[in-house]
Amino acid sequence: MNIEEFRDFCLSFNGVTEEFPFDNNTLVFKVMGKMFALCDVDEFESINLKCEPVHAIQLREEHPGTVLPGYHMNKKHWNTVMMDNHLSNKLIEEWVTDSYNLVVANLPKKDQQKLKNKD
C-alpha cells in the first residue's frame, strides 16, 4: 500500500478530515476531531493506528518487527505498523477500519448520531 492508497482509504470513512497539526510531514486523519491514524507523508515508512490494548499486544506478538508500540504515542492504545510490504493491503485496511471504529465507539452519542446521518 502506498501513501495515496492509504490516504484514499482513510478518507473513505464518514466524518473524516485530514490535517497537519504537528508539522509539515505528519498527516493526521481524524473522525469528529479525534485521531485514528497518522503517517509521515514524505517517508511513509510506517503508520500509527489506534488499537484496543489487549489486541495491540496480540498484534505486536503476531507481527514482531512489523507491528510495534506506537511511536510518540500512548503505547497502550497505539501501534506503529511498518509499511515495508510485509502485510497485505487487506490486513492494513482491516486495522485502519478497526482504528476508526474504536474512535467512533468512544465518541459522544450525539457525534455518533451525526456520523450515521451522513450515510
Phi and psi restraints in degrees (value plus and minus 20) as a CYANA .aco file:
   2 ASN   PHI    -122.6   -82.6
   2 ASN   PSI     156.5   196.5
   3 ILE   PHI     -81.7   -41.7
   3 ILE   PSI     -57.7   -17.7
   4 GLU   PHI     -86.5   -46.5
   4 GLU   PSI     -62.7   -22.7
   5 GLU   PHI     -84.7   -44.7
   5 GLU   PSI     -61.5   -21.5
   6 PHE   PHI     -83.3   -43.3
   6 PHE   PSI     -66.7   -26.7
   7 ARG   PHI     -81.4   -41.4
   7 ARG   PSI     -68.0   -28.0
   8 ASP   PHI     -79.7   -39.7
   8 ASP   PSI     -60.9   -20.9
   9 PHE   PHI     -86.4   -46.4
   9 PHE   PSI     -65.6   -25.6
  10 CYS   PHI     -80.2   -40.2
  10 CYS   PSI     -60.8   -20.8
  11 LEU   PHI     -95.6   -55.6
  11 LEU   PSI     -27.9    12.1
  12 SER   PHI     -96.9   -56.9
  12 SER   PSI     -31.8     8.2
  13 PHE   PHI    -105.7   -65.7
  13 PHE   PSI     132.4   172.4
  14 ASN   PHI     -81.7   -41.7
  14 ASN   PSI     118.3   158.3
  15 GLY   PHI      53.3    93.3
  15 GLY   PSI      -6.4    33.6
  16 VAL   PHI    -108.6   -68.6
  16 VAL   PSI     117.0   157.0
  17 THR   PHI    -144.3  -104.3
  17 THR   PSI     140.7   180.7
  18 GLU   PHI    -145.1  -105.1
  18 GLU   PSI     125.1   165.1
  19 GLU   PHI    -179.4  -139.4
  19 GLU   PSI     151.9   191.9
  20 PHE   PHI    -141.3  -101.3
  20 PHE   PSI      53.3    93.3
  21 PRO   PHI     -96.3   -56.3
  21 PRO   PSI     -39.5     0.5
  22 PHE   PHI    -120.9   -80.9
  22 PHE   PSI     -64.6   -24.6
  23 ASP   PHI    -183.3  -143.3
  23 ASP   PSI    -194.1  -154.1
  24 ASN   PHI    -101.3   -61.3
  24 ASN   PSI     -23.3    16.7
  25 ASN   PHI    -129.7   -89.7
  25 ASN   PSI     -46.1    -6.1
  26 THR   PHI    -112.7   -72.7
  26 THR   PSI      84.4   124.4
  27 LEU   PHI    -106.4   -66.4
  27 LEU   PSI     104.7   144.7
  28 VAL   PHI    -135.5   -95.5
  28 VAL   PSI     113.4   153.4
  29 PHE   PHI    -126.2   -86.2
  29 PHE   PSI     109.9   149.9
  30 LYS   PHI    -147.3  -107.3
  30 LYS   PSI     130.2   170.2
  31 VAL   PHI    -139.2   -99.2
  31 VAL   PSI     101.2   141.2
  32 MET   PHI      31.9    71.9
  32 MET   PSI      19.6    59.6
  33 GLY   PHI      63.5   103.5
  33 GLY   PSI     -17.9    22.1
  34 LYS   PHI    -132.5   -92.5
  34 LYS   PSI     110.9   150.9
  35 MET   PHI     -86.6   -46.6
  35 MET   PSI     118.7   158.7
  36 PHE   PHI    -150.1  -110.1
  36 PHE   PSI     -34.3     5.7
  37 ALA   PHI    -178.5  -138.5
  37 ALA   PSI     129.2   169.2
  38 LEU   PHI    -174.1  -134.1
  38 LEU   PSI     137.5   177.5
  39 CYS   PHI    -178.3  -138.3
  39 CYS   PSI     145.5   185.5
  40 ASP   PHI    -111.3   -71.3
  40 ASP   PSI      99.3   139.3
  41 VAL   PHI     -93.4   -53.4
  41 VAL   PSI     -44.4    -4.4
  42 ASP   PHI    -100.7   -60.7
  42 ASP   PSI     -66.6   -26.6
  43 GLU   PHI    -109.0   -69.0
  43 GLU   PSI     -64.2   -24.2
  44 PHE   PHI      25.5    65.5
  44 PHE   PSI      27.1    67.1
  45 GLU   PHI    -105.6   -65.6
  45 GLU   PSI     -43.6    -3.6
  46 SER   PHI    -174.3  -134.3
  46 SER   PSI     144.3   184.3
  47 ILE   PHI    -150.4  -110.4
  47 ILE   PSI     132.0   172.0
  48 ASN   PHI    -129.9   -89.9
  48 ASN   PSI     112.3   152.3
  49 LEU   PHI    -152.3  -112.3
  49 LEU   PSI     121.6   161.6
  50 LYS   PHI     -92.7   -52.7
  50 LYS   PSI     125.8   165.8
  51 CYS   PHI    -172.4  -132.4
  51 CYS   PSI     125.7   165.7
  52 GLU   PHI     -82.6   -42.6
  52 GLU   PSI     114.6   154.6
  53 PRO   PHI     -71.6   -31.6
  53 PRO   PSI     -66.4   -26.4
  54 VAL   PHI     -87.1   -47.1
  54 VAL   PSI     -61.0   -21.0
  55 HIS   PHI     -86.4   -46.4
  55 HIS   PSI     -55.7   -15.7
  56 ALA   PHI     -78.4   -38.4
  56 ALA   PSI     -65.7   -25.7
  57 ILE   PHI     -84.3   -44.3
  57 ILE   PSI     -62.6   -22.6
  58 GLN   PHI     -79.9   -39.9
  58 GLN   PSI     -65.0   -25.0
  59 LEU   PHI     -84.6   -44.6
  59 LEU   PSI     -57.5   -17.5
  60 ARG   PHI     -84.0   -44.0
  60 ARG   PSI     -57.9   -17.9
  61 GLU   PHI     -92.2   -52.2
  61 GLU   PSI     -56.6   -16.6
  62 GLU   PHI     -94.9   -54.9
  62 GLU   PSI     -46.7    -6.7
  63 HIS   PHI    -150.7  -110.7
  63 HIS   PSI      43.8    83.8
  64 PRO   PHI     -82.6   -42.6
  64 PRO   PSI     117.2   157.2
  65 GLY   PHI      62.5   102.5
  65 GLY   PSI     -35.5     4.5
  66 THR   PHI    -129.2   -89.2
  66 THR   PSI     -57.9   -17.9
  67 VAL   PHI    -134.4   -94.4
  67 VAL   PSI      99.5   139.5
  68 LEU   PHI    -145.2  -105.2
  68 LEU   PSI     142.7   182.7
  69 PRO   PHI     -76.8   -36.8
  69 PRO   PSI     123.7   163.7
  70 GLY   PHI     -75.2   -35.2
  70 GLY   PSI     101.2   141.2
  71 TYR   PHI     -90.9   -50.9
  71 TYR   PSI     103.7   143.7
  72 HIS   PHI      40.5    80.5
  72 HIS   PSI       5.0    45.0
  73 MET   PHI    -151.2  -111.2
  73 MET   PSI     151.3   191.3
  74 ASN   PHI     -87.0   -47.0
  74 ASN   PSI      89.8   129.8
  75 LYS   PHI     -87.8   -47.8
  75 LYS   PSI     -35.1     4.9
  76 LYS   PHI     -93.7   -53.7
  76 LYS   PSI     -53.7   -13.7
  77 HIS   PHI    -132.7   -92.7
  77 HIS   PSI     -24.8    15.2
  78 TRP   PHI    -151.2  -111.2
  78 TRP   PSI     121.5   161.5
  79 ASN   PHI    -136.2   -96.2
  79 ASN   PSI     125.8   165.8
  80 THR   PHI    -120.6   -80.6
  80 THR   PSI     106.4   146.4
  81 VAL   PHI    -130.8   -90.8
  81 VAL   PSI      99.4   139.4
  82 MET   PHI     -93.3   -53.3
  82 MET   PSI     111.5   151.5
  83 MET   PHI    -119.2   -79.2
  83 MET   PSI      37.0    77.0
  84 ASP   PHI    -126.4   -86.4
  84 ASP   PSI       7.9    47.9
  85 ASN   PHI      47.5    87.5
  85 ASN   PSI      -0.7    39.3
  86 HIS   PHI    -106.2   -66.2
  86 HIS   PSI     -32.7     7.3
  87 LEU   PHI    -138.1   -98.1
  87 LEU   PSI     127.9   167.9
  88 SER   PHI     -95.5   -55.5
  88 SER   PSI     134.4   174.4
  89 ASN   PHI     -78.9   -38.9
  89 ASN   PSI     -57.3   -17.3
  90 LYS   PHI     -80.3   -40.3
  90 LYS   PSI     -63.5   -23.5
  91 LEU   PHI     -87.2   -47.2
  91 LEU   PSI     -62.3   -22.3
  92 ILE   PHI     -82.2   -42.2
  92 ILE   PSI     -63.3   -23.3
  93 GLU   PHI     -82.6   -42.6
  93 GLU   PSI     -57.8   -17.8
  94 GLU   PHI     -82.0   -42.0
  94 GLU   PSI     -63.7   -23.7
  95 TRP   PHI     -89.9   -49.9
  95 TRP   PSI     -57.2   -17.2
  96 VAL   PHI     -83.4   -43.4
  96 VAL   PSI     -63.5   -23.5
  97 THR   PHI     -80.9   -40.9
  97 THR   PSI     -64.0   -24.0
  98 ASP   PHI     -80.5   -40.5
  98 ASP   PSI     -61.9   -21.9
  99 SER   PHI     -82.2   -42.2
  99 SER   PSI     -68.2   -28.2
 100 TYR   PHI     -78.5   -38.5
 100 TYR   PSI     -69.0   -29.0
 101 ASN   PHI     -83.9   -43.9
 101 ASN   PSI     -55.9   -15.9
 102 LEU   PHI     -83.7   -43.7
 102 LEU   PSI     -63.5   -23.5
 103 VAL   PHI     -86.8   -46.8
 103 VAL   PSI     -64.8   -24.8
 104 VAL   PHI     -80.5   -40.5
 104 VAL   PSI     -61.1   -21.1
 105 ALA   PHI     -83.3   -43.3
 105 ALA   PSI     -43.6    -3.6
 106 ASN   PHI    -119.2   -79.2
 106 ASN   PSI     -16.6    23.4
 107 LEU   PHI     -95.5   -55.5
 107 LEU   PSI     135.7   175.7
 108 PRO   PHI     -77.6   -37.6
 108 PRO   PSI     129.2   169.2
 109 LYS   PHI     -75.3   -35.3
 109 LYS   PSI     -57.4   -17.4
 110 LYS   PHI     -84.6   -44.6
 110 LYS   PSI     -56.1   -16.1
 111 ASP   PHI     -92.4   -52.4
 111 ASP   PSI     -56.6   -16.6
 112 GLN   PHI     -82.1   -42.1
 112 GLN   PSI     -59.5   -19.5
 113 GLN   PHI     -86.0   -46.0
 113 GLN   PSI     -59.4   -19.4
 114 LYS   PHI     -78.8   -38.8
 114 LYS   PSI     -62.1   -22.1
 115 LEU   PHI     -83.8   -43.8
 115 LEU   PSI     -61.5   -21.5
 116 LYS   PHI     -83.7   -43.7
 116 LYS   PSI     -55.7   -15.7
 117 ASN   PHI     -91.4   -51.4
 117 ASN   PSI     -35.7     4.3
 118 LYS   PHI    -101.8   -61.8
 118 LYS   PSI     -29.4    10.6
